Amino acid sequence: MDVIATARQLGKAIQQDERYLRLMVAQQMNDSDEELQSLIGKFNLKRIDLNGEINKSEKDQEKITAINGEVKELYAQIMANKNMSAYNDAKNEVDGLVDFVMQILRGSLDGEDPDQIEQKSGGCSGSCASCSGCH
């Protein structure tokens, strides 16, 4: 059995999965949402402004606070957008799928029976502070 060919087949299967297809539709909806794209553009420009203020040798804390408030407000507007919400939901589903696939691969490399590996709930949050350890 050719492992690379099998991996390519897995890639094709993922691209046909309903979760992946929902993600692609959600991404297209985001890309065609002019209001959302405008908010994202404004958000990116404000982040540049904020970084510029933070990196100045003589910082104006009031200005930094004001710009940071604008950045947070734009972010909240972006996240409240229905298309962005649908995208995030679809992305979380695909991330869950990929996490489970990786869990199967890691377990297989550790000698576990791939057919016996069950999906673990929760997963890695990315914060080691809230973790009791891997595996």
N, C-alpha and C positions, 0 to 999 in steps of 0.2 A: 504494500500500500504506500502510495506517495503522499507524504504528510503535507507537502506544499499544495498539491492538487486538491487534497481534502480541505485545506484551509481556504483555498479559492472557492470551493463549493460552499463552504460555510459562509463566506462573504456574500455569495450570490443569494443564499437562503435568507440571510439577514436583510438584504435589499428587497426581498419579496415579502418580508414579514409586515403585518398590518401596522405594527408600532412604528417601524421605520417609514412606511408609506405616510402615516399620519404626520410624522415629523417633517417629511419633505413638503407636504401640503401646507403645514403650519409655517414653515420657512418661507415658502412662496407668498403666503398671505402677509407675513411680516414685510417681505421685500416690496410688495405692491401697496402697502399701507403708507400713503404719503404723510399722514399726520404722525405716525409712529417714526418714520424715517426722519422727519423734521425734528422731533423730540430727541432722537438719538444724536443727530447732528449738533443740536444745541447743547446736549449733555456733554458730548466730547469736547466741544469748544470751551465750556465752563470748566471742565476738568483740566484742560490746558492752562486756562487762566489761573485756576487754583494752584496747580503745580508751579506756575511762574511766580506767584505770590509767596508760596512756601519756600521757594529756593532763593528768594532775594536775601541779600545780606542784612538789610534793615527791614524786618518784617512789620507789616501793619496788621496787627491781630484782628482789628475790627473788620478790615477788608477781607481777611482770610475767612473769618466767621461768616460774613455776609455771602461770599462766593460759595462757601461750603453749604450754606443753607439753600442756595439756588441749585447746587448740584443735587442735594438730597431731594428737593422738590421735583426736579426734572426726572430723577430716578423713580420717584413714587408715581409720577404720571406715566412713565414708560411701563412700569410693572402693572399699572392698573388697566392698561390697554388690553382689550379682549383678545387681540391677535397675539400679543406677547404672552398673555396668560395661557392661551392654547398651545403656543410654542413650548413654554416651560413645562406644561403637563406632558406633552409628547416627548420632550427631551428627557424628562425624568423616567418615562417608560422605557425609552431606548437605553438609557444609562443602566436601568435595572436589568434589562436583557443582556447587555454587554458584561455587567458585573457577574451575572450568573454564568455566562459562557466562560469568563475568566476563572471563576470559582471551579468550574469543571476542569479546566485545563490545569490549574494549580494543583487540584486534588489528584488528577491523573499523574502529574509529575511527582507527587508524593507517594505514588503507589496505590491510591484508592481506586476502587472500581468505578469508572465513569457513570455506569448505569445506576449506581447507588448514591450518588452525590445529590443531595437535596438543596434547594435554594435556601440560603440563610436569610432571615429577615434582618432589616436594619442596615447592615453593610457598614462600610467605613465612612464616617462623617468628615474625615480629613483632619479632625482635631484629636491629637494624641492625649490631650488633657482629660477627655471624657471617655477614654477607651480603657478596657480591662486587658487589652492585649490582642494580638492577632491569633486566629485559629482557636 
